[in-house]
Amino acid sequence: MSATARFTLDPAFRVAPVSRRTFGTFVEHLGRCVYTGIFEPEHPAADEDGLRSDVLALTRELGISTVRYPGGNFVSGYRWEDGIGPLADRPTRLDLAWHSTEPNTFGLEEFIRWTRKAGVEPMMAVNLGTRGVQEALDVLEYCNIASGTRLSDLRIANGAKEPHGVRMWCLGNEMDGPWQIGHKNADEYGRLAAQTARAMRMVDPDLELVACGSSGSAIPTFGQWEATVLEHAYDVVDYVSCHAYYEEKDGDLGSFLASAVNMENFIADVVATADHVRAKKRSQKRINISFDEWNVWYLSRLADELPKGQDWPVAPRLLEDHYNLADAVVVGSLLITLLRHSDRVTSASLAQLVNVIAPIMTEPGGRAWKQTTFHPFAQASRHATGDVLRVEPTSPTYKTTEYGDVPVLHAVATHDEQTATTVVFAVNRSTDAPLSLEIDTRALGKTRVTEAYTLAGDDPYARNTADEPDRVSPRPNSSAVADSGSLRATLPPVSWNVIRLSHA
């Protein structure tokens, strides 16, 4: 007999509206994310701009909202003007971040054209590693000023008559990390971020600006970094960033499935730090979180993958993790966490979109297909509308090596009054037992199940490939039944579940 978890759905228990920016992703000049990923002029499916139409179609199906570009570590050595103008005039550069050669045949203009075709919002990062305030102002002028200045007229001459209208800008990337080109301490970065933000707001006071938070909660300066940076920049930024990656270690599947415990704590700590600075400054504004790098990433493999010595390849195969069912369930659990904190996490970017720790894989000149992690993201993006509801489950627990006792059920729900729908997103973290789920739906009135899907299987390590692209994909869950003010369903072990209810 399976264990049982319970919670109540009530539209009065509202966290915040669903932010579409929660479903953002990330494109960096790293490995094959750009070249032979989104951009491959020689591919049979390439359009007139060299963009892979098969990848564009999968991007639309994934349902992404924003795309952060061009990095990542790459941006801390990037000269944005290398990626504009005639291809024959663009320089080839060494990319120190990933020990690669950057041909610059894809740059700012190509990226903006790609976002227009994909129907997504561009989210730009500026180089505060090797560059500073002036270069940030230059790229802002090029992108957003209509005409009449040197750089806006240069954009027009390059074929983009209308401004790009980029609203959201990241002030550098992971500047706390010793690996970062131009690494700075918190005081140095905080001053530079504040100076850059003030200058950019002199051009446009309504920009949305993201200050670098810690590159991970385990880094020694975590907490103090956020506090110091925000002491400098609180009044001129809107967001502080969070970055987190997770992987299964030493075969400890139970701890891996509980990775969201760490993300929940990370968010709570950053919110507390930001609010402490707010109190000190007697400020009326609240800083929100841009969780603009998150994913499952087998980071322990990185050292063996990077090119070395005099080898500076173009678009090498880097960070091409092939995801399994368990990885997808963890991605779903991390999405649940982001939604649960929608009152403060109002922007997020799955890192990355194609080939590099990505939900979409391609082969040069060949096929594109969905990794297992594609499915929870696409389903959450499609179904999460309206308001996030506060869900407080009563759940059995299981012991983990890393996090102690952890609830077997991880869940959230969204409620959309306009469409009269409520959607439950739930993960069963148990590695070996199904979970009975009972939900009190009396506050919703008369309900019925209109869709119920489960991502599960007999093998938590099953993967999708180009030859078997649907081996791990959502299947209908016929156990989900709503009647007499309740919803009941059985959730298989190691599973991601979506249940959609319609109500009067």
C-alpha positions in Angstrom: 0.0 0.0 0.0 1.4 3.4 -1.0 2.0 6.3 1.4 -0.4 9.3 1.2 0.3 13.0 1.0 -2.4 15.7 1.3 -2.9 19.4 0.8 -5.7 22.0 0.2 -6.3 24.1 -2.8 -7.9 27.5 -2.1 -7.7 30.5 -4.5 -7.6 32.8 -1.5 -4.2 31.5 -0.6 -2.3 33.5 -3.2 1.4 33.9 -3.4 1.7 36.2 -6.5 0.9 36.3 -10.1 2.8 33.9 -12.3 5.6 35.8 -13.9 6.2 34.8 -17.6 9.8 35.6 -17.1 10.1 32.6 -14.8 10.4 30.6 -18.0 13.4 32.2 -19.5 16.6 30.5 -20.8 20.1 31.3 -21.6 22.3 31.4 -24.8 26.0 31.8 -24.3 28.9 31.6 -26.8 30.0 28.3 -25.2 30.5 25.0 -27.0 27.8 24.4 -29.5 25.0 26.5 -28.1 25.3 29.1 -30.8 27.3 27.5 -33.6 25.6 24.3 -34.9 23.0 25.0 -32.2 20.7 27.9 -33.0 22.9 29.1 -35.9 24.2 26.9 -38.7 24.0 28.5 -42.2 25.0 25.2 -43.9 22.2 23.2 -42.3 19.4 22.0 -44.6 16.9 23.6 -42.2 18.7 26.9 -42.0 16.6 30.0 -43.0 17.8 33.1 -44.8 19.6 34.3 -41.6 21.4 31.0 -41.0 19.1 30.1 -38.1 18.1 26.5 -37.7 14.3 26.4 -38.2 14.1 23.0 -36.4 15.6 24.6 -33.3 13.3 27.6 -33.6 10.3 25.3 -33.7 11.5 23.4 -30.6 12.2 26.7 -28.9 8.6 27.9 -29.5 7.3 24.5 -28.2 9.4 24.8 -25.1 7.5 28.0 -24.3 10.4 30.2 -23.3 9.8 33.9 -22.4 13.3 35.6 -22.1 16.8 34.7 -23.3 19.9 35.9 -21.5 22.8 36.7 -23.8 25.8 36.5 -24.5 26.9 35.1 -21.2 27.8 33.8 -18.8 31.6 33.7 -18.3 32.0 34.6 -22.0 30.6 38.1 -21.5 33.4 39.1 -19.2 35.9 39.2 -22.1 33.4 40.1 -24.9 33.6 43.1 -27.2 30.0 43.6 -28.3 31.0 45.5 -31.4 32.8 42.4 -32.7 29.4 41.0 -33.5 27.8 43.7 -35.6 28.3 44.9 -39.2 29.5 43.0 -42.3 30.8 39.5 -41.6 34.0 40.2 -43.6 34.9 43.0 -41.1 34.3 41.0 -38.0 37.5 39.9 -36.1 38.3 36.4 -34.8 39.1 36.4 -31.1 40.4 34.0 -28.4 37.7 33.3 -25.9 39.5 32.9 -22.6 36.5 31.8 -20.6 36.1 28.5 -22.5 39.5 28.2 -24.2 38.0 28.5 -27.6 38.1 30.6 -30.8 35.2 32.9 -31.4 34.6 33.7 -35.1 31.9 36.3 -34.4 29.8 35.3 -37.3 26.9 35.3 -34.9 26.5 38.4 -32.8 24.1 41.0 -31.5 22.2 41.6 -34.7 21.8 37.9 -35.4 20.7 37.3 -31.8 18.0 40.0 -32.0 16.7 38.6 -35.3 16.6 35.1 -33.6 14.6 36.4 -30.6 12.1 38.1 -33.0 11.6 34.8 -34.9 11.4 32.8 -31.7 8.9 35.2 -30.1 11.0 35.8 -27.0 12.3 38.8 -25.0 16.1 39.5 -25.2 17.9 39.9 -21.9 21.4 41.4 -22.4 24.5 41.1 -20.2 27.2 43.8 -20.3 30.9 43.2 -19.8 32.0 44.4 -16.4 35.1 42.2 -16.4 37.5 43.7 -18.9 35.2 46.7 -19.6 33.1 49.2 -17.8 30.6 52.1 -17.8 31.4 53.5 -21.2 31.1 50.2 -23.1 27.8 49.5 -21.3 26.5 52.9 -22.4 27.7 52.2 -26.0 25.8 49.0 -26.4 22.7 50.5 -24.8 22.8 53.4 -27.3 23.3 51.0 -30.2 20.3 48.9 -29.1 17.8 51.3 -27.8 18.2 54.8 -29.2 16.0 55.4 -32.2 18.4 57.5 -34.4 20.5 60.6 -34.5 23.6 59.4 -32.7 26.7 57.7 -34.0 25.8 54.3 -32.6 22.1 54.3 -33.3 22.8 55.4 -36.8 25.4 52.6 -37.1 22.6 50.1 -36.1 20.4 51.5 -38.8 23.2 51.2 -41.3 23.6 47.6 -40.3 20.0 46.9 -41.3 18.0 47.4 -38.1 15.9 50.5 -38.6 13.9 50.1 -35.4 15.5 50.1 -32.0 15.9 46.7 -30.4 14.2 47.9 -27.2 16.1 45.7 -24.7 14.5 46.4 -21.3 16.4 44.0 -19.0 20.2 44.2 -18.5 22.6 42.1 -16.4 25.5 44.1 -14.9 28.2 41.6 -15.6 28.3 37.9 -14.7 29.5 36.0 -11.6 32.0 38.7 -10.7 32.5 37.0 -7.3 34.1 34.0 -9.0 37.9 33.7 -9.1 37.5 32.0 -12.5 35.9 35.1 -13.9 37.9 37.4 -16.2 38.1 40.7 -14.3 37.1 39.1 -11.0 36.4 41.7 -8.3 35.7 41.7 -4.6 32.3 42.8 -3.5 33.3 46.5 -2.9 35.0 46.8 -6.3 32.1 45.2 -8.1 29.4 47.0 -6.0 30.8 50.4 -6.9 31.2 49.5 -10.6 27.7 48.1 -10.8 26.2 51.2 -9.1 28.2 53.5 -11.4 27.1 51.6 -14.5 23.5 51.4 -13.4 23.3 55.2 -12.7 24.8 56.0 -16.1 22.4 53.6 -17.9 19.5 55.1 -16.1 20.5 58.6 -17.4 19.8 57.2 -20.8 16.6 55.4 -19.8 15.3 55.5 -16.2 12.9 52.6 -16.8 15.4 49.9 -17.6 15.4 46.8 -15.4 18.9 46.1 -14.1 20.3 43.0 -12.5 23.2 43.1 -10.1 25.4 40.0 -9.7 24.7 38.0 -6.7 26.8 35.0 -5.6 27.6 32.4 -8.2 26.5 29.7 -5.8 25.4 29.4 -2.2 28.5 27.3 -1.4 31.0 30.0 -2.4 32.8 31.4 0.7 31.7 35.0 0.2 28.0 34.1 -0.1 25.7 36.4 1.9 28.4 39.0 2.6 28.8 39.5 -1.2 25.0 40.3 -1.6 25.0 42.6 1.4 28.0 44.6 0.2 27.0 44.8 -3.4 23.5 46.0 -2.4 24.9 48.5 0.0 26.4 50.2 -3.1 23.7 49.5 -5.7 20.4 49.0 -3.9 18.8 52.2 -5.1 19.7 51.8 -8.8 19.1 48.1 -9.5 15.9 46.0 -9.5 17.2 42.5 -9.2 20.0 40.5 -7.6 21.0 37.3 -9.4 21.2 33.7 -8.1 23.0 30.8 -9.8 22.7 27.2 -8.9 23.5 23.8 -10.5 22.8 20.3 -9.2 24.0 16.8 -10.0 23.8 13.3 -8.7 26.9 12.5 -6.7 28.3 9.1 -5.8 25.0 7.3 -6.8 23.0 9.2 -4.1 19.8 9.4 -6.0 17.7 10.2 -2.9 19.7 13.4 -2.1 19.8 14.4 -5.8 16.0 14.2 -6.0 15.9 16.6 -3.0 18.0 19.2 -4.7 15.2 21.8 -4.4 15.8 21.9 -0.7 19.0 23.7 -1.4 17.4 26.1 -3.9 14.6 26.9 -1.4 17.2 27.8 1.3 19.2 29.8 -1.2 16.3 31.9 -2.2 15.3 32.5 1.4 18.8 33.6 2.4 19.1 36.0 -0.5 15.7 37.5 0.2 16.6 38.0 3.9 19.9 39.7 3.0 18.2 42.0 0.5 15.5 42.9 2.9 18.1 43.6 5.6 19.8 46.1 3.3 16.4 47.6 2.6 15.7 48.1 6.3 19.1 49.7 6.8 18.5 52.1 4.0 14.9 52.8 5.0 14.0 52.1 1.4 10.5 51.8 0.0 11.5 49.5 -2.8 12.1 45.7 -2.7 14.8 43.9 -4.6 13.6 40.8 -6.4 15.6 37.8 -7.6 16.7 37.0 -11.1 17.6 33.3 -10.9 19.3 33.6 -14.2 21.3 30.4 -14.2 19.9 27.1 -12.9 19.8 23.6 -14.1 21.1 20.1 -13.6 24.8 20.2 -14.6 27.4 17.5 -14.1 30.0 20.1 -13.2 32.4 17.5 -11.8 33.1 16.5 -15.5 34.1 20.0 -16.6 37.9 19.8 -16.0 38.2 16.8 -18.3 36.2 18.5 -21.1 37.9 21.9 -21.5 40.4 22.3 -24.3 43.9 22.9 -23.1 47.3 24.3 -24.2 47.5 25.5 -27.8 44.2 23.9 -28.8 41.6 26.8 -29.3 38.8 25.1 -31.3 35.7 26.8 -32.7 32.5 25.5 -31.0 33.9 22.4 -29.4 31.6 19.8 -27.8 31.5 21.1 -24.2 29.0 20.5 -21.4 26.8 18.3 -23.5 25.2 16.4 -20.6 22.7 13.8 -21.8 19.9 13.9 -19.4 17.9 11.0 -17.9 14.5 10.7 -16.2 15.8 11.5 -12.8 17.5 14.7 -14.1 14.1 15.7 -15.6 12.3 15.1 -12.3 14.8 17.4 -10.5 14.4 20.1 -13.2 10.6 19.8 -12.5 11.2 20.1 -8.8 13.4 23.2 -9.3 10.6 24.8 -11.4 8.2 24.1 -8.6 10.5 26.0 -6.2 10.8 29.0 -8.6 7.0 29.1 -8.8 6.6 28.7 -5.0 8.7 31.9 -4.6 7.0 33.9 -7.3 6.5 36.8 -4.9 10.3 37.5 -5.1 11.7 35.3 -7.9 10.2 37.1 -10.9 12.8 36.2 -13.5 14.7 33.0 -14.2 16.9 31.5 -16.9 17.4 27.8 -17.5 21.0 27.4 -18.5 21.3 26.7 -21.4 19.0 26.3 -24.4 20.7 24.1 -27.0 23.4 21.4 -26.7 25.2 23.0 -23.6 23.4 21.5 -20.5 20.3 22.0 -22.5 16.8 20.7 -23.1 17.4 20.7 -26.9 20.1 18.7 -28.6 21.3 18.9 -32.2 23.8 17.3 -34.5 25.7 19.4 -37.1 23.9 19.1 -40.4 21.5 16.6 -38.7 18.6 16.1 -36.4 17.4 18.1 -33.4 15.5 16.4 -30.5 14.1 16.9 -27.0 16.1 15.8 -24.0 14.1 14.5 -21.0 14.4 17.9 -19.3 12.5 19.5 -22.1 9.2 18.1 -20.9 8.7 19.5 -17.4 9.8 23.0 -18.6 7.4 23.0 -21.6 4.5 21.7 -19.5 5.1 24.2 -16.7 5.4 27.1 -19.2 2.2 26.0 -20.9 0.0 25.4 -17.9 1.3 27.9 -15.2 -1.0 30.9 -15.7 -2.9 33.2 -13.4 -1.8 33.2 -9.8 0.5 30.9 -7.8 -1.3 29.3 -4.9 0.2 28.7 -1.5 0.5 24.9 -1.1 1.5 23.4 2.3 1.4 19.6 1.9 1.3 17.1 4.7 3.7 14.4 3.3 5.6 11.4 4.5 9.4 12.0 4.5 12.5 10.0 3.6 16.0 10.2 4.8 18.7 11.7 2.7 22.5 11.9 3.3 22.7 15.6 2.2 19.5 17.1 3.5 18.3 14.9 6.3 14.5 14.1 6.4 12.8 15.5 3.2 9.1 15.4 2.2 8.4 12.8 -0.5 6.0 15.2 -2.1 7.1 18.5 -3.6 4.2 20.5 -5.1 2.8 23.8 -6.1 -0.4 24.9 -7.9 -1.6 27.8 -10.1 -5.1 29.2 -10.4 -6.4 31.1 -13.4 -9.8 32.8 -12.9 -10.1 33.9 -16.5 -9.9 30.3 -17.8 -11.5 28.7 -14.7 -8.6 26.3 -14.4 -6.3 25.2 -11.6 -3.1 23.2 -12.3 -1.2 21.1 -9.8 2.5 20.4 -10.4 3.9 17.6 -8.2 7.0 15.5 -7.8 7.2 12.2 -6.1 10.8 12.0 -4.8 10.6 8.4 -3.6 13.0 6.2 -5.5 11.0 3.0 -5.1 7.3 3.6 -4.0 4.3 5.3 -5.5 2.6 8.1 -3.6 -1.1 8.6 -3.1 -2.1 12.2 -3.4 -5.3 13.6 -1.9 -6.2 17.2 -2.5 -9.1 19.1 -0.9 -10.7 21.1 -3.7 -13.9 22.3 -2.0 -12.9 25.9 -2.3 -12.8 25.6 -6.1 -16.4 24.4 -6.4 -17.3 21.6 -8.7 -14.2 20.4 -10.6 -13.2 17.9 -13.2 -9.8 16.6 -14.4 -9.2 17.8 -18.0 -5.6 16.7 -18.3 -3.2 14.6 -16.2 0.3 13.6 -17.3 3.2 11.8 -15.6 6.8 11.7 -16.6 8.0 8.5 -15.1 9.4 5.0 -16.0 10.9 1.8 -14.8 14.5 3.1 -15.2 15.3 6.5 -13.6 18.4 6.6 -15.8 16.6 6.2 -19.1 17.5 8.9 -21.7 16.3 10.2 -25.0 18.5 10.0 -28.1 18.2 11.1 -31.7 17.1 7.6 -32.5 14.7 7.3 -29.5 13.6 10.9 -29.0 10.4 9.9 -27.1 11.7 7.2 -24.9 11.2 9.4 -21.9 8.1 11.6 -22.4 4.9 12.5 -20.6 2.2 9.8 -20.5 -1.5 10.2 -19.4 -2.2 9.5 -15.8 -5.6 7.8 -15.6 -5.5 7.6 -11.8 -6.3 11.3 -11.4 -10.0 11.6 -10.5 -11.9 14.6 -9.1 -15.3 14.3 -7.3 -17.1 15.5 -4.2 -14.6 18.3 -3.3 -11.5 16.2 -3.7 -8.8 15.2 -6.1 -7.1 11.8 -5.9 -4.1 10.6 -7.9 -1.3 8.1 -7.7 2.2 9.4 -8.5 4.8 6.9 -9.6 8.2 6.9 -7.9 10.7 9.3 -9.4 8.0 11.2 -11.3 7.0 14.7 -12.4 3.2 15.2 -12.6 0.8 17.8 -14.0 -2.9 17.7 -13.3 -5.2 20.3 -14.8 -8.6 20.9 -13.3 -11.5 22.9 -14.7 -14.2 24.3 -12.4 -17.3 26.4 -12.6 
